[in-house]
């Protein structure tokens, strides 16, 4: 037979209508497989009403399943059918609850279950897993506990294993791991799905150590595991840096022919990346027949985490060439790499992409953008993103406060800190590092003292070594050297080399030789000699006219072979490409162009009053080569390259891996004035915004 068709008016274009030659006695196959559209459903529904087959429970159930689950936009239609059924049985309710969950209408699913109970409809082993799934998604613990009580009423301790597994999942999703574990421990029989449920619960709550421990228990008990198990465990291995077990899983996967499981190989890539074995992760990635966004994101994240950020961005470009759309995880890793490299233009493109694709500005993505802009010296961008975020957490506020502090806007950081308190968002220990740092850079000594006390008194946060270091910096920058020294002596925890080094820098700035010498002794006692520390003392001696002592320290450094732990390296991004410069490096592909530009730049600032500070030259440089040595520091080469490769008035942004030296700092101030450029220089400690001959750090860094 042909189900009813409608005559077409001449003005309408004909559309295809499903033709069914014969309506079967048992219409299950027809309803579930041939019913492709709502129009098909209408025809079948009409025939079932006409033939009164709709009153047959199995037929009604098939019709509901087609409308509620199989067809994309027929949920309202399914509900209308369901309401017309006289006294629907448990199967009809079960289908509707499944359909509502399938359409992410989890609250409605729980309400329908409540209606089912009120109408005294018999519950069965298919009802409970579905409604528990809705509770899991909503974090509805109270309702989940009530359903658990119903399960005990119906089945006692002998409920179906699938029901018990769903209970474990529900409690874990609601953060009640102890109860989930009790359900697991009380089960008389546990299959692989049961173990996977508890493993997934621990993983969801970040209890990665417990995932690894449970898997080892599975092995000891001889419990079979599957690919789902291995995905949870290999992910956990990455989080707890258990490379040995991760490698065992890799070998097992290879030996058992499981390389075709995309999710499993992706979890291994993630594991190797988080264990710092990014080359092994890359080898697995390259062997994959197909790669989804999760696999690309896992490898990009791996490169970012080991600070191989240029490779992370190169891989991101390859991902785009492969026409794989990035997701939030990809974007966060790419923004981290852009921040580390100071790649502002690439990061701006990422933000444009986020807007273009209408990606939701989540807390995680928004915070990554705030951090990226701040670390590229564009704090205005951070504030703009922060203001546009629909919701923020303590990490978002902290990222902005830290960004303002490191960019020399201490007073504004304090304003946001006060606003944060007004919004009833409690700061964490990292927030206090940011706000104390802001007080330090803004010279707000009294505010810093009050905040340090408030930290433990008002928020119950025990100060860490970093907080004590911030207080030493606050006092030292303000010239309160003796007070800073006494503060260190009275610390309840052992001061580390960083704390003493902070005091040494203050002594150099305020010409306090006695405490400066004491500070260096303590630094050397705690750590091997570092060239930067010795140079600080040498410069301190020179600043008070003790040139013989300054020379003695320099000679001792030569004799002991005290060198920089890493060569000076500066990065500059131009037209989306990152250029890298090393001090006195003549192997750069643009070296001739760069050195000519540097000489021209140095000649012009000398005319404006620049005098080279040769004490910042290489220790092994001959006397006649010292001026050339300081002229060819990596940041000067990068700035010179920026001057000739960008149009007049363009801001030049440079990132350096070490603390900027006095000579480069003085030179850059004059460069900003002579060439009428704003120069943003990020060194190991902070940002320096040079403009019209002055720096945002007020010559103290």
HUMOLIN-V654797 format. One record per run of one state. SS is the DSSP state (h for helix, s for strand, l for the rest). FROM is the first residue (numbers start at 1). LEN is the number of residues. Records with the same first field share a line. If there is no record, write none. Layout:
SS: FROM-LEN ; FROM-LEN
//
This chain:
l: 1-27 ; 35-3 ; 51-2 ; 56-1 ; 71-4 ; 85-5 ; 103-3 ; 119-6 ; 139-2 ; 156-5 ; 174-3 ; 187-5 ; 205-3 ; 222-5 ; 241-2 ; 256-6 ; 275-3 ; 288-5 ; 306-3 ; 322-6 ; 342-2 ; 357-6 ; 376-3 ; 389-5 ; 407-3 ; 423-6 ; 443-2 ; 460-5 ; 478-3 ; 490-7 ; 511-2 ; 527-4 ; 544-3 ; 561-8 ; 575-2 ; 583-8 ; 608-6 ; 617-6 ; 632-2 ; 646-6 ; 657-5 ; 675-4 ; 683-4 ; 692-2 ; 696-6
h: 28-7 ; 38-13 ; 53-3 ; 57-14 ; 75-10 ; 90-13 ; 106-13 ; 125-14 ; 141-15 ; 161-13 ; 177-10 ; 192-13 ; 208-14 ; 227-14 ; 243-13 ; 262-13 ; 278-10 ; 293-13 ; 309-13 ; 328-14 ; 344-13 ; 363-13 ; 379-10 ; 394-13 ; 410-13 ; 429-14 ; 445-15 ; 465-13 ; 481-9 ; 497-14 ; 513-14 ; 531-13 ; 547-14 ; 591-17 ; 614-3 ; 623-9 ; 634-12 ; 662-13
s: 569-6 ; 577-6 ; 652-5 ; 679-4 ; 687-5 ; 694-2
//
